[in-house]
Amino acid sequence: MKKYLSVLLAAMMVLAIMAGCGGNGGGDTTTPPANSPASDGGNTGSSGPLKVANVVNGNLGDKSFFDSCEAGLKKLQDDGIITYKTFELGATDADQPKWVSTLDELSADASYDLIVCGTYQMDAILNDCAQKYPDQKYFIYDAEVAQPNVASITFKQNDLGYLVGTAAALMTSSDMEKINPEKVIGFVGGEDGPVINDFLTGFIQGAQAADPEVKIDTQYVGNFYDTGKGKEIANVMINNKCDVIWGVAGGAGNGAAEAAAEKDVWFIGVDSDQEATFSANQPQMAAVTIFSGLKNCGDGVIYMMNKLQDGSIEWGKTTQLGIAEGGVGLTNGGNFAKLPDNIKKALDDVAPKVTSGEITVDTAFDESFDIKGLRDSVRP
């Protein structure tokens, strides 16, 4: 497992962190080759640690996506590579004007060598800002912006979904504790869009390949911050015999974890190691988090910073990270040990096949792909 499901970016990373949602919707996408040649690389022109602004179109404390990026930046700061300041802007519709104004103000001020932001909710905003301020450099993670002063990084969340679906299907078909006789698993998504549905596509395909009898109950919160709605959805799923739930909804997904803890079913985390983050103040939620599907945003930011430092960064391009590069994978500590050996072996077998292309995982970013048909075909 460790070779394919590591939390680290392994040989692709000079630095590594403990860390653990976005898209790859087309464009000029490349998987990072070893020792790739420089193309308009180099640093941003400042000496000493780079000054970085971290623009969060939400809030820290989600124990998931934004916390992962923050951990990566903190690691870079601790290593003397950058100094940074985080701007938390809120996640509601009412907060969105601040996303625009803050990014514009930081760019106009020109005090930062680099501005970092993430999520598909920011790509159009950054695209406009990058054109307005061509001398400012930007990173965007989990989204793409094709401007000559922006470096983008995305993740193969559909491949990650396949791994999680494989494990979840085999869990609900097993005799593990907390498992009922019905073969039903759940997916609590943030928004019904290509990003979340890319996770879902792999999740359904992996589950069906592992056990065609398994049904998948898919519901969406409608945002990434409403914990109460996430809990309400998960409670309905559990009442309908679901015993394994994957929460892919940012902070809202923590509500699903709360429901799982109260009803004593299994929860699967996302983006970062949620068992670990729950353990400090929410031990009951940690106890039911069997593992987490990682989208290593913090590692991705470190990876891009290393490319910036060594002069190999390609501005205007997108780098995509998958299982082989450590961009996505599963945590394999803590409660993961409670998985039966046959499930661990299945994951060991599946991961290299997905990486090599022997197993082809569809993507919700393919406009011709019928995600609604797939979703409806497996409902309980």
Protein Blocks (a to p, Z undefined) as FASTA:
>chain_A
ZZmmccbekjmpmbdcdddedddeecjdddddehiacehiajehiacjdddddddebdeh
klpmmmmmmmmmmmmmmnopaccddddebjafklmmmmmmmmmmmmmnomafbdcdedjk
lmmmmmmmmmmmmmbccddehiacddfkbccddddfklmmmmmmmmmmmmmmmcbehiaf
bdcdddddfbdcfklmmmmmmmmmmmmmmommbccddddehiaklmmlmmmmmmmmmmno
pabdcddehjmlmmmmmmmmmnopadddehiafklmmmmmmmmlmmmmmbdcdddfklmm
mmmmmmmmnopacghiacdddfknomaccdfehjlmmpcfklmmmmmmmmmmmmnomacc
ddfklmkbcfklmmmmmgZZ
